[in-house]
Amino acid sequence: MLLTIDVGNTQTVLGMFDGEEIVEHWRISTDPRRTADELAVLLQGLMGMHPLLGEELGDGIDGISICSTVPAVLQELREVTRRYFGDIPAVLVEPGVKTGVPILMDHPKEVGADRIINALASVELYGGPCIVVDFGTATTFDAVSERGEYVGGVIAPGIEISVDALGMRGAQLRKIELARPRGVIGKNTVEAMQSGILYGFAGQVDGVVNRMATELAEDPDDVTVIATGGLAPMVLGEASVIDEHEPWLTLIGLRLVYERNVPRG
């Protein structure tokens, strides 16, 4: 079994793979204050509930693959793998790790590991050219060429960031539930805000993706658009440009990176 861990700014997603199949997954909050020992206790609590794993941390785990956008958490997870997982092979995605994705950026080291991992998985699953829209703390748009090269992207404020900003900066506004309103024209303040978030972000996705696709390929219709991230389901039904929804795209990419860096036994 392969344990994959994707540490985002707000949430951390964990997945268990049996071969190419994801058989279990968990989502927890990301807290850079957690120590390695606290993370180990949390992992043991989650994995101890799975029938295919043993009671001791690491039982049934053959490998670990990790990427993180939070350096402090990556450092603690490095310590977790060293202290609690013994001789189990572990791949932490950072400079020097083989991904097979050429990065055509002015400063390649500035690109988040999760975005490169998503590019790898999207090409493996759907081929290039493609655009990955990841609905997380930020909404990111990543362009991948026909040859599987990461050619650049767009970063916009995420849905939850926008909701928080409205509640904080609007004198008569408050934080709202992220839910679909009865219609586009809100009949009260909450519905009006929900409508602005939902349809505003759907329009943003359509507009940004269409412009990216025009630059990315001679025929924009050749570009496959993949949505991922925890908030993707909210926008799926309204953004017209999305072709595929793969909620475990980053975890799949982590599996692929592990396979490229750890020889088969």
C-alpha positions in Angstrom: 0.0 0.0 0.0 1.2 3.5 -0.9 0.5 6.4 1.4 0.2 9.8 -0.4 0.0 13.1 1.4 -0.8 16.4 -0.3 -0.3 19.3 2.1 -2.2 22.5 1.0 -2.3 25.9 2.6 -5.7 25.2 4.3 -6.3 21.4 4.1 -4.2 18.3 3.8 -5.5 15.4 1.8 -4.2 11.8 2.3 -4.8 8.8 0.1 -4.1 5.1 0.3 -3.3 3.3 -3.0 -3.5 -0.4 -3.6 -1.7 -0.5 -7.0 -3.3 2.1 -9.1 -6.6 2.2 -7.1 -7.2 4.6 -4.3 -8.8 2.6 -1.6 -9.1 5.2 1.2 -8.8 8.9 1.7 -8.9 11.5 4.4 -9.0 15.3 4.6 -7.7 17.2 7.6 -6.8 20.8 8.4 -3.3 22.0 7.7 -1.7 23.3 10.9 2.0 24.4 10.5 2.3 24.4 14.3 1.9 20.6 14.6 5.1 18.8 15.5 6.3 15.5 13.9 5.0 13.6 17.0 1.6 15.2 16.8 1.4 14.3 13.1 2.4 10.7 13.8 -0.4 10.4 16.4 -2.9 11.9 13.9 -1.8 9.5 11.1 -2.0 6.5 13.5 -5.5 7.5 14.4 -6.6 7.7 10.8 -4.9 4.6 9.4 -5.6 2.5 12.5 -9.3 2.5 11.4 -8.5 0.9 8.0 -9.1 -2.9 7.9 -6.1 -3.6 5.6 -3.6 -1.9 7.9 -2.1 -3.1 11.2 -2.3 -1.5 14.6 1.2 -0.1 14.5 2.0 3.0 12.5 3.6 1.8 9.2 2.1 -1.7 9.2 0.9 -2.5 5.7 2.5 0.6 4.2 5.1 -0.1 1.4 5.9 3.4 0.4 5.1 7.1 1.1 4.9 10.1 -1.3 4.5 13.6 -0.1 4.2 17.1 -1.5 3.6 20.3 0.4 3.0 24.0 -0.2 3.8 24.7 3.5 7.6 24.4 4.2 7.2 24.0 7.9 4.8 21.0 7.5 7.1 19.4 5.0 10.0 19.6 7.4 7.9 17.9 10.2 6.7 15.2 7.8 10.3 14.5 6.8 10.9 13.8 10.5 7.8 11.6 10.7 9.0 9.4 7.9 12.4 9.1 9.5 11.3 8.3 13.0 8.0 6.5 12.6 8.2 4.7 9.2 11.6 3.2 9.6 13.0 1.8 6.3 9.8 2.4 4.3 10.8 4.2 1.1 9.6 7.8 1.1 9.6 10.4 -1.7 9.2 14.1 -0.7 8.6 16.2 -3.8 11.2 19.0 -3.9 14.0 20.2 -6.3 16.0 17.1 -7.4 13.1 14.7 -7.4 12.3 13.3 -10.9 8.9 14.2 -12.1 9.4 14.0 -15.9 7.7 17.4 -16.3 9.9 20.1 -17.9 9.2 23.5 -16.3 9.3 26.3 -18.8 9.2 29.2 -16.3 11.5 32.1 -15.6 12.1 30.8 -12.1 11.2 27.0 -12.0 11.8 26.7 -8.3 9.0 29.1 -7.6 6.4 26.8 -9.0 4.5 24.9 -6.2 5.2 21.2 -6.1 1.5 20.4 -6.2 1.1 22.2 -9.5 3.9 20.2 -11.1 2.3 17.0 -9.7 -1.1 18.0 -11.1 0.5 18.6 -14.5 2.1 15.1 -14.5 -1.1 13.4 -13.5 -3.2 15.3 -16.1 -1.0 14.3 -19.0 -0.9 10.7 -17.8 -4.7 10.6 -17.6 -5.9 12.8 -20.4 -2.8 13.8 -22.5 -1.8 17.3 -23.6 -2.4 20.0 -24.2 -4.5 20.6 -21.0 -5.3 23.1 -18.4 -5.7 22.2 -14.7 -8.0 24.3 -12.6 -7.4 23.7 -8.9 -10.0 25.1 -6.5 -8.1 25.4 -3.2 -7.0 28.3 -1.0 -6.2 30.0 -4.3 -7.8 29.1 -7.6 -4.9 28.1 -9.8 -4.9 27.6 -13.6 -1.9 25.5 -14.9 -1.1 25.1 -18.6 0.5 22.0 -19.9 1.7 21.6 -23.5 1.1 18.8 -25.9 4.6 17.4 -25.0 3.8 17.4 -21.3 5.7 20.6 -20.4 4.5 22.9 -17.7 4.4 26.2 -19.5 2.9 28.6 -16.9 -0.3 29.5 -15.2 -2.6 31.9 -13.4 -3.2 32.4 -9.7 -6.4 34.0 -8.5 -7.9 34.4 -5.0 -9.8 31.3 -3.9 -13.5 31.0 -3.2 -13.1 30.9 0.6 -10.7 33.8 0.6 -13.2 35.8 -1.3 -16.0 34.9 1.1 -13.9 35.8 4.1 -12.9 39.1 2.5 -16.5 40.1 1.8 -17.4 39.3 5.4 -14.5 41.3 6.8 -14.6 44.3 4.6 -18.3 44.8 4.1 -19.9 46.8 6.9 -23.3 45.1 6.5 -22.0 41.8 5.2 -21.1 38.6 7.0 -19.5 35.3 6.3 -21.9 33.0 4.5 -22.4 29.3 3.8 -21.0 28.3 0.4 -24.3 27.0 -1.1 -26.2 27.4 -4.3 -28.8 30.2 -4.2 -32.3 29.9 -5.5 -31.4 32.0 -8.6 -28.9 34.4 -10.0 -30.9 37.4 -8.7 -30.6 37.2 -5.0 -33.8 37.9 -2.9 -31.8 38.7 0.2 -28.2 39.6 1.2 -27.1 36.1 1.8 -28.4 34.9 -1.6 -26.9 37.9 -3.4 -23.5 37.1 -1.9 -23.9 33.4 -2.8 -24.8 34.2 -6.3 -21.9 36.6 -6.7 -19.4 33.9 -5.5 -20.8 31.0 -7.5 -21.5 32.7 -10.8 -18.7 35.1 -10.4 -16.2 32.3 -10.1 -17.8 30.3 -12.9 -17.5 33.3 -15.2 -13.9 33.7 -14.1 -13.0 30.1 -14.9 -14.6 30.4 -18.3 -12.9 33.6 -19.1 -9.4 32.7 -17.9 -9.5 29.2 -19.5 -10.7 30.5 -22.9 -7.8 33.0 -23.0 -5.3 30.4 -21.9 -6.4 27.9 -24.4 -6.0 30.4 -27.2 -2.4 30.9 -26.2 -1.7 27.2 -25.5 -2.8 25.5 -28.7 -3.5 26.4 -32.3 -7.0 24.9 -31.9 -8.3 25.8 -28.4 -10.8 22.9 -28.8 -7.9 20.5 -28.5 -7.2 21.6 -24.9 -8.6 19.4 -22.2 -9.7 21.2 -19.0 -9.5 19.3 -15.7 -11.0 20.5 -12.5 -9.7 19.4 -9.1 -9.6 20.7 -5.5 -12.0 20.5 -2.6 -14.2 23.4 -3.8 -14.5 22.2 -7.5 -17.9 20.6 -7.1 -19.4 23.9 -6.3 -18.5 25.4 -9.7 -18.7 22.3 -11.9 -22.3 22.7 -13.0 -21.8 26.4 -13.9 -18.4 26.7 -15.6 -18.9 25.6 -19.3 -15.3 25.0 -20.1 -14.6 22.1 -17.7 -14.2 18.7 -19.5 -13.1 16.4 -16.6 -13.4 16.4 -12.8 -10.7 14.4 -11.0 -10.8 15.0 -7.2 -7.7 12.9 -6.6 -5.5 14.4 -9.3 -2.7 15.4 -6.9 -2.7 12.1 -5.1 -2.5 10.3 -8.5 0.4 12.5 -9.4 2.1 11.6 -6.1 1.7 7.9 -7.0 3.3 8.5 -10.4 6.2 10.4 -8.9 6.8 7.6 -6.4 6.9 5.1 -9.2 9.5 7.2 -11.1 11.8 7.6 -8.1 11.6 4.3 -6.3 12.7 1.2 -8.1 10.2 -1.7 -8.1 11.3 -4.4 -5.6 
